[in-house]
């Protein structure tokens, strides 16, 4: 049962938030510019989790993750004026998956792993060069998981942390319609997680004045330890993602 909960928590820490797949402008505009991006990210994951005094390694494919998802909502909003930018990233997912309890001491009928997770990030950017922004902000990760059955809830675990983050973003228009965006940050520093880092490389095409299609590859890695129910998370997530950006 502990093994199943560990796997569930890792399935949920899929931070597709941290978007930033917005079209790039090489010269700052003195008018407000806004971009709203609903997006999806399906990473493969591997690492180590510690729960209830035990630690185990794990590996989950992107295919398994998609098959387990009941509901997810992911979006990014960015406002930009002159050299300044302000962004908010939100991710919520609800995962329910039928499981088999591999523990002879637990009698449960129709067991299911029930989980939810929320990731919220806010950052402020400043354009220091033609295509380069420096970023600073915070990222909050909250997760809960429980094993439920016909008899009721058997066990549950909750955990979360808030990371300060610093990073940079390179944005460049290659043509009038094609652009590239590379974003990276590091965070934690013992204030939330012990250490975390994130890299996103994206490209997109402007299909109209108001809409662009985005495609990218993201990697997120963090190490977290605490005295809470969720004691250890050592995660690496990597995979392709895509979004649809509305410009106004």
HELIX and SHEET records of a PDB file:
HELIX    1   1 UNK A    2  UNK A   12  1                                  11    
HELIX    2   2 UNK A   62  UNK A   68  1                                   7    
SHEET    1   A12 UNK A  54  UNK A  60  0                                        
SHEET    2   A12 UNK A  44  UNK A  51 -1                                        
SHEET    3   A12 UNK A 230  UNK A 247 -1                                        
SHEET    4   A12 UNK A  29  UNK A  41 -1                                        
SHEET    5   A12 UNK A  69  UNK A  82 -1                                        
SHEET    6   A12 UNK A  84  UNK A  98 -1                                        
SHEET    7   A12 UNK A 112  UNK A 127 -1                                        
SHEET    8   A12 UNK A 132  UNK A 149 -1                                        
SHEET    9   A12 UNK A 152  UNK A 173 -1                                        
SHEET   10   A12 UNK A 178  UNK A 187 -1                                        
SHEET   11   A12 UNK A 195  UNK A 206 -1                                        
SHEET   12   A12 UNK A 211  UNK A 225 -1                                        
END                                                                             
